[in-house]
């Protein structure tokens, strides 16, 4: 998941991160010397998804074979978003950046370090909804990146176990709660939660908020016309009810534990997005999975599939090799290569006509086709608000009023620091 931080705070990075950047820069420096000796143009490519590293390695090798005068150095450090902001603060923006469409992107736009893509022809092959998401997140009418990978946040379920219990995928909230109670009554576990890792509180909450608070909440919030207290009560209450369908010790396990436990059949459902599928299948290659959107309301037409820009492609405004950087991005956007990325990372593509053919996500296709999608609400929240930690507190104390008031208070503090 993404770390989100305001542009004014990019210089406040941990010493360990600075050290990591220093050592990483050293490695890149050696590679730069080698590239220079070979007469090649070297481009630094920082991307934040560890699960995409191997796929990008293959694409880079293919690109370099076609462009022997260009050398791409992929940088995929731990906590890559923080490393990126540290590099920006030091004036060392990578030539090419592949990060999430979240507040990290917004901070980079405000810092003025990215190339303007507003009139780029590549955007014509990207759905307007995802271009608009970038504008909404940054608060700018210009676009400084190309949406590339698109994810989906839904409920992953074990098809075999569903068949054994004669269960059907729920379309409404009442059907969903009845399904979970039926599973519990059979002595089985509906969900395996992993709140030891605080970020895992976010995927499900994103879904509850997206289908209940309206897609204009943050526009109204920024205009002083809405608050969390006035708009998020239903989402918070349903979120707590949802959490009653997990194991007792939901703070005792982390994300990796959950992937393995679900893969081994310890629960029938798993509250994660499609990004978890590859990890689940590593633990159990033969598992038969499906994914459906959270049925948050009793009106199926109001139950949104949460989907956002999972991977965007941007170029440093100060790169010494803008044409070569654009050439690499154009290569990645080619439908054949975009398909390879989509298949390798098991997400969806923002490139029109590029499909995800994995059977496990087939049930999500109609939502994309109808445009029944909403962005991740946490993309609009400054990291100083620490939504994941506040959600952990809600889960422990179950005080909705205090939760909403704390969100309003922390939002006000974040706004005052602008």
TIDO-462912 format. One record per residue (C-alpha): residue number from 0; residue in one letter; x, y, z. Coordinates in nm, 4 decimals. Layout:
<atoms>
{NUM,"a",{X,Y,Z}},
...
</atoms>
This chain:
<atoms>
{0,"x",{0.0000,0.0000,0.0000}},
{1,"x",{0.1012,0.3606,-0.0303}},
{2,"x",{0.2633,0.6030,0.2078}},
{3,"x",{0.1193,0.9503,0.1645}},
{4,"x",{0.3083,1.2656,0.2663}},
{5,"x",{0.2733,1.6349,0.1897}},
{6,"x",{0.5326,1.7987,-0.0317}},
{7,"x",{0.6386,2.0307,0.2492}},
{8,"x",{0.7465,1.7306,0.4519}},
{9,"x",{0.9569,1.5514,0.1940}},
{10,"x",{1.2767,1.6706,0.3602}},
{11,"x",{1.1919,1.5041,0.6908}},
{12,"x",{1.3151,1.1519,0.6268}},
{13,"x",{1.4620,0.8968,0.8634}},
{14,"x",{1.8423,0.8693,0.8799}},
{15,"x",{1.8104,0.5050,0.7851}},
{16,"x",{1.6308,0.6022,0.4682}},
{17,"x",{1.8981,0.8536,0.3853}},
{18,"x",{2.1568,0.5839,0.4385}},
{19,"x",{1.9619,0.3494,0.2138}},
{20,"x",{1.9494,0.6148,-0.0529}},
{21,"x",{2.3201,0.6740,-0.0173}},
{22,"x",{2.4104,0.3111,-0.0622}},
{23,"x",{2.1645,0.2736,-0.3470}},
{24,"x",{2.3036,0.5798,-0.5212}},
{25,"x",{2.6471,0.4283,-0.4900}},
{26,"x",{2.5370,0.1161,-0.6744}},
{27,"x",{2.3733,0.3247,-0.9410}},
{28,"x",{2.6866,0.5351,-0.9695}},
{29,"x",{2.8935,0.2286,-1.0537}},
{30,"x",{2.6340,0.1284,-1.3077}},
{31,"x",{2.6400,0.4820,-1.4499}},
{32,"x",{3.0158,0.4656,-1.4959}},
{33,"x",{2.9791,0.1337,-1.6755}},
{34,"x",{2.7034,0.2694,-1.8971}},
{35,"x",{2.9065,0.5795,-1.9783}},
{36,"x",{3.2051,0.3695,-2.0780}},
{37,"x",{2.9848,0.1699,-2.3101}},
{38,"x",{2.8522,0.4890,-2.4654}},
{39,"x",{2.4997,0.4212,-2.3418}},
{40,"x",{2.2466,0.6649,-2.2030}},
{41,"x",{2.1423,0.5539,-1.8561}},
{42,"x",{1.8003,0.6218,-1.7083}},
{43,"x",{1.7181,0.5778,-1.3406}},
{44,"x",{1.3765,0.4109,-1.3004}},
{45,"x",{1.2319,0.4068,-0.9486}},
{46,"x",{0.9164,0.2015,-0.8972}},
{47,"x",{0.7467,0.1141,-0.5690}},
{48,"x",{0.5891,-0.2285,-0.6185}},
{49,"x",{0.8095,-0.5218,-0.5105}},
{50,"x",{0.5739,-0.7669,-0.6811}},
{51,"x",{0.6354,-0.5854,-1.0111}},
{52,"x",{1.0137,-0.6007,-1.0004}},
{53,"x",{1.0567,-0.9260,-1.1912}},
{54,"x",{0.8047,-0.8218,-1.4572}},
{55,"x",{0.9777,-0.4881,-1.5062}},
{56,"x",{1.3129,-0.6671,-1.5304}},
{57,"x",{1.1772,-0.8667,-1.8254}},
{58,"x",{1.0311,-0.5590,-1.9927}},
{59,"x",{1.3524,-0.3638,-1.9412}},
{60,"x",{1.5558,-0.6436,-2.0998}},
{61,"x",{1.3205,-0.6401,-2.3986}},
{62,"x",{1.3433,-0.2618,-2.4287}},
{63,"x",{1.7226,-0.2602,-2.4082}},
{64,"x",{1.7435,-0.5253,-2.6772}},
{65,"x",{1.5417,-0.2962,-2.9043}},
{66,"x",{1.7319,0.0142,-2.7895}},
{67,"x",{2.0927,-0.0921,-2.7314}},
{68,"x",{2.2022,0.2687,-2.6677}},
{69,"x",{1.9788,0.3017,-2.3591}},
{70,"x",{2.0347,0.1364,-2.0219}},
{71,"x",{1.7495,0.1306,-1.7675}},
{72,"x",{1.8412,0.0903,-1.3983}},
{73,"x",{1.5426,-0.0301,-1.1983}},
{74,"x",{1.5398,0.0915,-0.8364}},
{75,"x",{1.2870,-0.0870,-0.6148}},
{76,"x",{1.3939,-0.0221,-0.2544}},
{77,"x",{1.1948,-0.1063,0.0570}},
{78,"x",{0.9527,0.1749,0.1428}},
{79,"x",{1.0097,0.3151,-0.2035}},
{80,"x",{0.7697,0.6076,-0.1636}},
{81,"x",{0.9695,0.7414,0.1308}},
{82,"x",{1.2939,0.6895,-0.0588}},
{83,"x",{1.1463,0.8782,-0.3535}},
{84,"x",{1.0527,1.1756,-0.1366}},
{85,"x",{1.4000,1.1736,0.0160}},
{86,"x",{1.5532,1.1837,-0.3301}},
{87,"x",{1.3240,1.4715,-0.4271}},
{88,"x",{1.4277,1.6663,-0.1171}},
{89,"x",{1.7915,1.6101,-0.2130}},
{90,"x",{1.7311,1.7253,-0.5710}},
{91,"x",{1.7908,1.3755,-0.7093}},
{92,"x",{1.4630,1.2991,-0.8846}},
{93,"x",{1.4899,0.9727,-1.0829}},
{94,"x",{1.4530,1.0094,-1.4587}},
{95,"x",{1.1406,0.7928,-1.4572}},
{96,"x",{0.9050,0.7361,-1.1647}},
{97,"x",{0.6422,0.4639,-1.1308}},
{98,"x",{0.4434,0.5209,-0.8136}},
{99,"x",{0.0818,0.5073,-0.7032}},
{100,"x",{-0.1867,0.7588,-0.7871}},
{101,"x",{-0.2051,0.8893,-0.4323}},
{102,"x",{-0.0834,1.1763,-0.2153}},
{103,"x",{0.2762,1.0956,-0.3012}},
{104,"x",{0.1881,1.1883,-0.6583}},
{105,"x",{0.0088,1.4999,-0.5293}},
{106,"x",{0.3170,1.6055,-0.3338}},
{107,"x",{0.5399,1.5603,-0.6400}},
{108,"x",{0.3040,1.7735,-0.8481}},
{109,"x",{0.3075,2.0481,-0.5847}},
{110,"x",{0.6857,2.0301,-0.5696}},
{111,"x",{0.6983,2.0898,-0.9465}},
{112,"x",{0.9387,1.8067,-1.0173}},
{113,"x",{0.7420,1.6154,-1.2854}},
{114,"x",{0.7038,1.6672,-1.6605}},
{115,"x",{0.3642,1.7965,-1.7767}},
{116,"x",{0.1732,1.5268,-1.9705}},
{117,"x",{-0.1526,1.7214,-2.0048}},
{118,"x",{-0.1432,1.7264,-2.3839}},
{119,"x",{0.0420,1.3983,-2.4312}},
{120,"x",{-0.1114,1.1821,-2.7074}},
{121,"x",{-0.0666,0.8771,-2.4826}},
{122,"x",{-0.3526,0.9992,-2.2625}},
{123,"x",{-0.5976,0.9441,-2.5476}},
{124,"x",{-0.5588,0.5701,-2.4924}},
{125,"x",{-0.6330,0.5947,-2.1178}},
{126,"x",{-0.9917,0.6015,-1.9806}},
{127,"x",{-1.0970,0.9493,-1.8712}},
{128,"x",{-1.1945,0.8220,-1.5257}},
{129,"x",{-0.8346,0.7431,-1.4338}},
{130,"x",{-0.7008,1.0686,-1.5764}},
{131,"x",{-0.9621,1.2525,-1.3686}},
{132,"x",{-0.8486,1.0638,-1.0578}},
{133,"x",{-0.4997,1.2072,-1.0978}},
{134,"x",{-0.6416,1.5573,-1.1366}},
{135,"x",{-0.8639,1.5166,-0.8326}},
{136,"x",{-0.5826,1.3804,-0.6187}},
{137,"x",{-0.3374,1.6568,-0.7097}},
{138,"x",{-0.5964,1.9350,-0.7162}},
{139,"x",{-0.4548,2.0431,-1.0516}},
{140,"x",{-0.6242,2.0662,-1.3901}},
{141,"x",{-0.3019,1.9396,-1.5438}},
{142,"x",{-0.1705,1.5835,-1.5600}},
{143,"x",{0.1873,1.4979,-1.4744}},
{144,"x",{0.1812,1.1203,-1.5242}},
{145,"x",{0.0281,0.8470,-1.7380}},
{146,"x",{-0.1954,0.5952,-1.5544}},
{147,"x",{-0.0570,0.2478,-1.6236}},
{148,"x",{-0.1626,-0.0203,-1.3775}},
{149,"x",{-0.5094,-0.0255,-1.2242}},
{150,"x",{-0.5983,-0.2348,-0.9215}},
{151,"x",{-0.9239,-0.3469,-0.7626}},
{152,"x",{-1.0111,-0.3711,-0.3960}},
{153,"x",{-1.2596,-0.6501,-0.3351}},
{154,"x",{-1.3365,-0.9574,-0.1308}},
{155,"x",{-1.1338,-1.2603,-0.2365}},
{156,"x",{-1.3162,-1.5886,-0.1808}},
{157,"x",{-1.2353,-1.9578,-0.2006}},
{158,"x",{-1.4600,-2.0993,-0.4744}},
{159,"x",{-1.4110,-2.4596,-0.3646}},
{160,"x",{-1.5199,-2.3892,-0.0082}},
{161,"x",{-1.8151,-2.1853,-0.1312}},
{162,"x",{-1.9277,-2.4794,-0.3441}},
{163,"x",{-1.8884,-2.7233,-0.0555}},
{164,"x",{-2.1185,-2.5081,0.1599}},
{165,"x",{-2.3562,-2.4273,-0.1276}},
{166,"x",{-2.2912,-2.0541,-0.0929}},
{167,"x",{-2.3514,-1.7866,-0.3549}},
{168,"x",{-2.1802,-1.4511,-0.3975}},
{169,"x",{-2.3812,-1.1816,-0.2150}},
{170,"x",{-2.5036,-0.8735,-0.3994}},
{171,"x",{-2.6456,-0.6763,-0.1044}},
{172,"x",{-2.5473,-0.5974,0.2542}},
{173,"x",{-2.8234,-0.8154,0.3988}},
{174,"x",{-2.7163,-1.1086,0.1816}},
{175,"x",{-2.3553,-1.0520,0.2852}},
{176,"x",{-2.4204,-1.0485,0.6607}},
{177,"x",{-2.6469,-1.3539,0.6281}},
{178,"x",{-2.3700,-1.5337,0.4381}},
{179,"x",{-2.1134,-1.4565,0.7073}},
{180,"x",{-2.3448,-1.5715,0.9866}},
{181,"x",{-2.4159,-1.8971,0.8022}},
{182,"x",{-2.0415,-1.9621,0.7753}},
{183,"x",{-1.9944,-1.8911,1.1465}},
{184,"x",{-2.2847,-2.1177,1.2407}},
{185,"x",{-2.1122,-2.3956,1.0500}},
{186,"x",{-1.8106,-2.3504,1.2756}},
{187,"x",{-1.5955,-2.1935,1.0064}},
{188,"x",{-1.4271,-1.8554,0.9723}},
{189,"x",{-1.5680,-1.6031,0.7216}},
{190,"x",{-1.2609,-1.3724,0.7209}},
{191,"x",{-0.8979,-1.3865,0.8257}},
{192,"x",{-0.7860,-1.0385,0.9347}},
{193,"x",{-0.4236,-0.9234,0.9530}},
{194,"x",{-0.4287,-0.5986,1.1521}},
{195,"x",{-0.0834,-0.6513,1.2991}},
{196,"x",{0.0154,-0.4658,0.9807}},
{197,"x",{-0.1781,-0.1421,1.0203}},
{198,"x",{-0.2188,-0.0791,0.6469}},
{199,"x",{-0.4383,-0.3888,0.6157}},
{200,"x",{-0.7159,-0.1988,0.7943}},
{201,"x",{-0.7456,0.0241,0.4868}},
{202,"x",{-0.8656,-0.1902,0.1917}},
{203,"x",{-1.1976,-0.2844,0.3509}},
{204,"x",{-1.2546,0.0612,0.4990}},
{205,"x",{-1.1920,0.2154,0.1572}},
{206,"x",{-1.4786,0.0054,0.0226}},
{207,"x",{-1.7201,0.0946,0.3025}},
{208,"x",{-1.6468,0.4638,0.2661}},
{209,"x",{-1.6580,0.4687,-0.1139}},
{210,"x",{-2.0097,0.3226,-0.1292}},
{211,"x",{-2.1588,0.5335,0.1509}},
{212,"x",{-2.0034,0.8810,0.1601}},
{213,"x",{-2.0406,0.9804,-0.2066}},
{214,"x",{-1.7765,1.0539,-0.4660}},
{215,"x",{-1.7780,1.4271,-0.3932}},
{216,"x",{-1.6997,1.4027,-0.0221}},
{217,"x",{-1.3430,1.5286,-0.0423}},
{218,"x",{-1.4373,1.8164,-0.2706}},
{219,"x",{-1.6990,1.9193,-0.0140}},
{220,"x",{-1.4574,1.8511,0.2708}},
{221,"x",{-1.1929,2.0772,0.1209}},
{222,"x",{-1.4576,2.3463,0.0721}},
{223,"x",{-1.5648,2.3224,0.4360}},
{224,"x",{-1.9063,2.1816,0.3427}},
{225,"x",{-1.8676,1.8350,0.4988}},
{226,"x",{-1.6863,1.6600,0.7816}},
{227,"x",{-1.6067,1.3022,0.8705}},
{228,"x",{-1.8564,1.3292,1.1551}},
{229,"x",{-2.1328,1.4323,0.9158}},
{230,"x",{-2.0559,1.1821,0.6402}},
{231,"x",{-1.8683,0.8735,0.7654}},
{232,"x",{-2.0916,0.7400,1.0441}},
{233,"x",{-2.2600,0.4693,0.8343}},
{234,"x",{-1.9264,0.3535,0.6901}},
{235,"x",{-1.7702,0.3290,1.0366}},
{236,"x",{-2.0658,0.1410,1.1862}},
{237,"x",{-2.0816,-0.1109,0.9025}},
{238,"x",{-1.7045,-0.1509,0.9159}},
{239,"x",{-1.7256,-0.2571,1.2800}},
{240,"x",{-2.0071,-0.5005,1.2025}},
{241,"x",{-1.7977,-0.6456,0.9217}},
{242,"x",{-1.5058,-0.7004,1.1590}},
{243,"x",{-1.7192,-0.9239,1.3794}},
{244,"x",{-1.6827,-1.1892,1.1082}},
{245,"x",{-1.3089,-1.2416,1.1633}},
{246,"x",{-1.0962,-1.4393,1.4043}},
{247,"x",{-1.0724,-1.3301,1.7698}},
{248,"x",{-0.7052,-1.2330,1.7520}},
{249,"x",{-0.7170,-1.0106,1.4447}},
{250,"x",{-0.4189,-0.8051,1.5679}},
{251,"x",{-0.1995,-1.1100,1.6092}},
{252,"x",{-0.1359,-1.1745,1.2407}},
{253,"x",{0.0171,-0.9744,0.9564}},
{254,"x",{-0.0327,-0.9627,0.5809}},
{255,"x",{0.2025,-1.2489,0.4983}},
{256,"x",{0.0385,-1.4654,0.7657}},
{257,"x",{-0.3017,-1.3919,0.6172}},
{258,"x",{-0.1983,-1.4795,0.2639}},
{259,"x",{-0.0768,-1.8209,0.3766}},
{260,"x",{-0.3695,-1.8847,0.6112}},
{261,"x",{-0.6277,-1.8033,0.3449}},
{262,"x",{-0.4365,-2.0082,0.0876}},
{263,"x",{-0.4566,-2.3024,0.3270}},
{264,"x",{-0.8337,-2.2705,0.3662}},
{265,"x",{-0.8420,-2.1245,0.7173}},
{266,"x",{-1.1110,-1.8769,0.6085}},
{267,"x",{-1.3584,-1.8681,0.3223}},
{268,"x",{-1.2949,-1.5024,0.2394}},
{269,"x",{-1.0110,-1.2527,0.2598}},
{270,"x",{-1.0363,-0.8735,0.2832}},
{271,"x",{-0.7692,-0.7757,0.0323}},
{272,"x",{-0.7406,-0.6451,-0.3199}},
{273,"x",{-0.6251,-0.8254,-0.6308}},
{274,"x",{-0.2629,-0.7473,-0.5409}},
{275,"x",{-0.2776,-1.0344,-0.2896}},
{276,"x",{-0.3719,-1.3007,-0.5430}},
{277,"x",{-0.0189,-1.3686,-0.6641}},
{278,"x",{0.1055,-1.4101,-0.3058}},
{279,"x",{-0.1841,-1.6409,-0.2176}},
{280,"x",{-0.1120,-1.8583,-0.5204}},
{281,"x",{0.2531,-1.8844,-0.4202}},
{282,"x",{0.1351,-2.0531,-0.1029}},
{283,"x",{-0.1218,-2.2674,-0.2845}},
{284,"x",{-0.0887,-2.2757,-0.6647}},
{285,"x",{-0.4003,-2.4910,-0.7000}},
{286,"x",{-0.6415,-2.2694,-0.5086}},
{287,"x",{-0.9501,-2.1612,-0.7037}},
{288,"x",{-1.0235,-1.7972,-0.6291}},
{289,"x",{-1.2860,-1.5405,-0.7122}},
{290,"x",{-1.3227,-1.1724,-0.6258}},
{291,"x",{-1.6391,-0.9674,-0.5761}},
{292,"x",{-1.6931,-0.6041,-0.4729}},
{293,"x",{-1.7929,-0.5320,-0.1139}},
{294,"x",{-2.1761,-0.5336,-0.1033}},
{295,"x",{-2.1896,-0.2361,0.1318}},
{296,"x",{-2.5514,-0.1319,0.0653}},
{297,"x",{-2.8766,-0.3058,-0.0204}},
{298,"x",{-2.8791,-0.1439,-0.3640}},
{299,"x",{-2.6413,-0.3361,-0.5958}},
{300,"x",{-2.6147,-0.0306,-0.8201}},
{301,"x",{-2.4660,0.1706,-0.5340}},
{302,"x",{-2.2034,-0.0846,-0.4394}},
{303,"x",{-1.8901,0.0533,-0.5987}},
{304,"x",{-1.5837,-0.1412,-0.6983}},
{305,"x",{-1.2906,0.0452,-0.5471}},
{306,"x",{-1.0302,0.0863,-0.8170}},
{307,"x",{-0.7511,0.3371,-0.8472}},
{308,"x",{-0.4299,0.4129,-1.0287}},
{309,"x",{-0.2021,0.1497,-0.8837}},
{310,"x",{0.0970,0.2365,-1.1011}},
{311,"x",{0.1571,0.5580,-1.2914}},
{312,"x",{0.4445,0.6546,-1.5175}},
{313,"x",{0.6073,0.9957,-1.4782}},
{314,"x",{0.9243,1.1694,-1.5949}},
{315,"x",{1.1445,1.4082,-1.3996}},
{316,"x",{1.1136,1.7684,-1.5167}},
{317,"x",{1.4926,1.7924,-1.4874}},
{318,"x",{1.5958,1.4715,-1.6618}},
{319,"x",{1.8860,1.5157,-1.9009}},
{320,"x",{1.7346,1.2576,-2.1351}},
{321,"x",{1.3639,1.3424,-2.1817}},
{322,"x",{1.3301,1.1832,-2.5248}},
{323,"x",{1.4804,0.8536,-2.4133}},
{324,"x",{1.2603,0.8555,-2.1005}},
{325,"x",{0.9512,0.9143,-2.3153}},
{326,"x",{1.0629,0.6338,-2.5426}},
{327,"x",{1.0699,0.3918,-2.2499}},
{328,"x",{0.7262,0.5004,-2.1312}},
{329,"x",{0.5866,0.4648,-2.4846}},
{330,"x",{0.7349,0.1155,-2.4917}},
{331,"x",{0.5632,0.0230,-2.1644}},
{332,"x",{0.2322,0.1615,-2.2917}},
{333,"x",{0.2426,-0.0502,-2.6060}},
{334,"x",{-0.0523,-0.2923,-2.5727}},
{335,"x",{0.1670,-0.6008,-2.5980}},
{336,"x",{0.3958,-0.4809,-2.3204}},
{337,"x",{0.1109,-0.3456,-2.1103}},
{338,"x",{-0.0475,-0.6900,-2.1363}},
{339,"x",{0.2749,-0.8516,-2.0136}},
{340,"x",{0.2784,-0.6166,-1.7151}},
{341,"x",{-0.0871,-0.6815,-1.6356}},
{342,"x",{-0.0385,-1.0572,-1.6538}},
{343,"x",{0.2814,-1.0525,-1.4494}},
{344,"x",{0.1461,-0.8383,-1.1648}},
{345,"x",{-0.2103,-0.9762,-1.1795}},
{346,"x",{-0.3761,-0.6348,-1.1845}},
{347,"x",{-0.5676,-0.4490,-1.4535}},
{348,"x",{-0.4391,-0.2147,-1.7208}},
{349,"x",{-0.5227,0.1526,-1.7700}},
{350,"x",{-0.4403,0.1084,-2.1389}},
{351,"x",{-0.7583,0.0761,-2.3433}},
{352,"x",{-0.8074,-0.2661,-2.4970}},
{353,"x",{-0.5629,-0.4437,-2.2660}},
{354,"x",{-0.7565,-0.7030,-2.0675}},
{355,"x",{-0.6901,-0.9096,-1.7584}},
{356,"x",{-0.7815,-1.2676,-1.8453}},
{357,"x",{-0.7225,-1.4365,-1.5098}},
{358,"x",{-1.0431,-1.6252,-1.4243}},
{359,"x",{-1.0153,-1.5276,-1.0575}},
{360,"x",{-1.1045,-1.1646,-1.1351}},
{361,"x",{-1.3658,-1.2263,-1.4060}},
{362,"x",{-1.6518,-1.1191,-1.1759}},
{363,"x",{-1.5099,-0.7662,-1.1596}},
{364,"x",{-1.5190,-0.7068,-1.5340}},
{365,"x",{-1.8831,-0.5850,-1.5468}},
{366,"x",{-1.8054,-0.3140,-1.2912}},
{367,"x",{-1.5258,-0.1782,-1.5066}},
{368,"x",{-1.7454,-0.1948,-1.8157}},
{369,"x",{-2.0292,-0.0051,-1.6448}},
{370,"x",{-1.7930,0.2447,-1.4869}},
{371,"x",{-1.9249,0.1447,-1.1428}},
{372,"x",{-1.5912,0.2263,-0.9806}},
{373,"x",{-1.4700,0.4677,-0.7150}},
{374,"x",{-1.1203,0.5698,-0.6114}},
{375,"x",{-0.9511,0.4706,-0.2869}},
{376,"x",{-1.0513,0.7255,-0.0244}},
{377,"x",{-0.7129,0.6977,0.1458}},
{378,"x",{-0.5536,0.8441,-0.1688}},
{379,"x",{-0.6945,1.1787,-0.0592}},
{380,"x",{-0.5812,1.1607,0.3022}},
{381,"x",{-0.2482,1.3166,0.4105}},
{382,"x",{-0.0187,1.0662,0.5800}},
{383,"x",{0.0091,1.2894,0.8848}},
{384,"x",{-0.3522,1.1929,0.9584}},
{385,"x",{-0.2405,0.8279,0.9967}},
{386,"x",{-0.5737,0.6780,0.8946}},
{387,"x",{-0.4495,0.3215,0.9360}},
{388,"x",{-0.3526,0.3785,1.2994}},
{389,"x",{-0.6787,0.5575,1.3745}},
{390,"x",{-0.8634,0.2591,1.2272}},
{391,"x",{-0.6677,0.0266,1.4540}},
{392,"x",{-0.7869,0.2368,1.7472}},
{393,"x",{-1.1478,0.2149,1.6236}},
{394,"x",{-1.1201,-0.1628,1.5981}},
{395,"x",{-0.9914,-0.1885,1.9559}},
{396,"x",{-1.2218,0.0667,2.1248}},
{397,"x",{-1.5270,0.0447,1.8943}},
{398,"x",{-1.6140,0.4089,1.9639}},
{399,"x",{-1.7489,0.5474,1.6354}},
{400,"x",{-1.8072,0.8986,1.7682}},
{401,"x",{-1.4521,0.9309,1.8982}},
{402,"x",{-1.3181,0.7871,1.5731}},
{403,"x",{-1.4994,1.0429,1.3575}},
{404,"x",{-1.4047,1.3335,1.5816}},
{405,"x",{-1.0415,1.2278,1.5765}},
{406,"x",{-1.0462,1.2179,1.1968}},
{407,"x",{-1.1877,1.5719,1.1882}},
{408,"x",{-0.9298,1.6942,1.4405}},
{409,"x",{-0.6362,1.5355,1.2579}},
{410,"x",{-0.7605,1.6679,0.9232}},
{411,"x",{-0.7717,2.0202,1.0684}},
{412,"x",{-0.4152,1.9825,1.1954}},
{413,"x",{-0.2998,1.8632,0.8532}},
{414,"x",{-0.4708,2.1570,0.6824}},
{415,"x",{-0.3115,2.4048,0.9222}},
{416,"x",{0.0339,2.2755,0.8281}},
{417,"x",{-0.0142,2.3478,0.4582}},
</atoms>
